[in-house]
Amino acid sequence: MWLYKNKPVTQLDHVPLSAVGFIYLIEDVNTPFYYIGRKNLYSVRTLPPLKGYKRKRKVFKQSNWVNYQSSNDTVKKWISPKKTILKWCYSKKEMTYEENKALYCHNVLEDPNAVNENISGKFYKQEFKKD
């Protein structure tokens, strides 16, 4: 179950209007480890045009955000994670910015408790020297 400001978010009725996704924090309640990421509320599929038409069709479908655990394999193994929504986002660009901002603010590449291995696929945890 997702929490936002200590209130459960279990369905689209609990989501702000026009939000496209959110930035989240998943914590392992048994250890000090945590993970920060983002999740889209909807997935978009492009289908071929209908007979007699030229324009491709786009189908919007609710993603698996309610039961989403994470894309990280370590987080998927956690038995009882605490899932918190940090911020709602209203565009994909805002989601990218807010995720990077949260990752840098929490200093995930240097924090040994952070499970995140990279930021934007450009900066990797193993590249930073540990003193």
C-alpha positions as semicolon CSV with decimal commas, in nm:
position;residue;x (nm);y (nm);z (nm)
1;M;0,000;0,000;0,000
2;W;0,125;0,345;-0,092
3;L;0,118;0,630;0,160
4;Y;0,102;1,003;0,085
5;K;0,123;1,233;0,386
6;N;0,050;0,926;0,604
7;K;-0,278;0,854;0,420
8;P;-0,326;0,540;0,209
9;V;-0,343;0,572;-0,169
10;T;-0,498;0,258;-0,314
11;Q;-0,695;0,372;-0,620
12;L;-0,714;0,647;-0,882
13;D;-0,978;0,833;-0,677
14;H;-0,703;0,915;-0,425
15;V;-0,474;1,060;-0,694
16;P;-0,477;1,433;-0,776
17;L;-0,649;1,523;-1,101
18;S;-0,417;1,539;-1,405
19;A;-0,125;1,368;-1,226
20;V;0,071;1,140;-1,460
21;G;0,298;0,979;-1,202
22;F;0,484;1,015;-0,875
23;I;0,823;1,007;-0,706
24;Y;0,847;0,742;-0,435
25;L;1,061;0,625;-0,146
26;I;1,062;0,258;-0,051
27;E;1,219;0,169;0,284
28;D;1,297;-0,174;0,425
29;V;1,141;-0,168;0,773
30;N;1,391;-0,425;0,904
31;T;1,706;-0,245;0,785
32;P;1,817;0,116;0,717
33;F;1,811;0,058;0,338
34;Y;1,594;0,264;0,103
35;Y;1,529;0,323;-0,266
36;I;1,403;0,631;-0,453
37;G;1,232;0,605;-0,791
38;R;0,940;0,713;-1,006
39;K;0,628;0,546;-1,140
40;N;0,390;0,635;-1,421
41;L;0,020;0,602;-1,346
42;Y;-0,064;0,518;-1,707
43;S;0,095;0,323;-1,987
44;V;0,051;0,426;-2,350
45;R;0,037;0,181;-2,640
46;T;0,040;0,281;-3,005
47;L;-0,185;0,062;-3,220
48;P;-0,209;0,045;-3,598
49;P;-0,478;0,258;-3,763
50;L;-0,828;0,125;-3,812
51;K;-0,927;0,008;-4,158
52;G;-0,971;0,308;-4,386
53;Y;-0,776;0,547;-4,158
54;K;-0,412;0,656;-4,165
55;R;-0,355;0,785;-3,814
56;K;-0,220;0,544;-3,554
57;R;-0,423;0,504;-3,236
58;K;-0,300;0,562;-2,881
59;V;-0,451;0,362;-2,598
60;F;-0,407;0,479;-2,239
61;K;-0,426;0,214;-1,971
62;Q;-0,373;0,229;-1,595
63;S;-0,031;0,088;-1,503
64;N;0,035;-0,159;-1,223
65;W;0,120;0,126;-0,982
66;V;-0,102;-0,002;-0,698
67;N;0,095;-0,327;-0,657
68;Y;0,426;-0,195;-0,791
69;Q;0,727;-0,300;-0,584
70;S;1,019;-0,149;-0,778
71;S;1,238;-0,214;-1,077
72;N;1,532;-0,285;-0,844
73;D;1,594;-0,655;-0,774
74;T;1,711;-0,591;-0,416
75;V;1,393;-0,402;-0,331
76;K;1,177;-0,679;-0,480
77;K;1,322;-0,918;-0,219
78;W;1,225;-0,702;0,080
79;I;0,954;-0,874;0,285
80;S;0,773;-0,574;0,433
81;P;0,866;-0,249;0,258
82;K;0,718;0,089;0,353
83;K;0,612;0,262;0,029
84;T;0,578;0,641;0,044
85;I;0,483;0,883;-0,233
86;L;0,707;1,188;-0,203
87;K;0,560;1,405;-0,479
88;W;0,292;1,393;-0,747
89;C;0,405;1,491;-1,097
90;Y;0,194;1,636;-1,376
91;S;0,423;1,576;-1,677
92;K;0,694;1,330;-1,774
93;K;0,952;1,608;-1,780
94;E;0,859;1,714;-1,428
95;M;0,883;1,351;-1,317
96;T;1,237;1,321;-1,454
97;Y;1,343;1,646;-1,287
98;E;1,186;1,563;-0,950
99;E;1,335;1,212;-0,945
100;N;1,684;1,347;-1,014
101;K;1,635;1,620;-0,757
102;A;1,533;1,365;-0,491
103;L;1,826;1,137;-0,578
104;Y;2,077;1,422;-0,549
105;C;1,919;1,568;-0,234
106;H;1,932;1,228;-0,060
107;N;2,291;1,182;-0,184
108;V;2,213;0,825;-0,294
109;L;2,544;0,761;-0,470
110;E;2,744;0,821;-0,153
111;D;2,497;0,694;0,106
112;P;2,568;0,327;0,189
113;N;2,202;0,279;0,292
114;A;2,072;0,381;-0,052
115;V;2,006;0,090;-0,286
116;N;2,006;0,315;-0,597
117;E;2,303;0,225;-0,817
118;N;2,295;0,518;-1,062
119;I;2,135;0,849;-1,152
120;S;1,996;0,881;-1,506
121;G;2,224;0,601;-1,623
122;K;2,511;0,852;-1,624
123;F;2,644;0,861;-1,270
124;Y;2,717;0,526;-1,105
125;K;2,773;0,445;-0,739
126;Q;3,087;0,236;-0,806
127;E;3,258;0,532;-0,977
128;F;3,275;0,733;-0,654
129;K;3,564;0,665;-0,420
130;K;3,475;0,580;-0,065
131;D;3,705;0,721;0,202
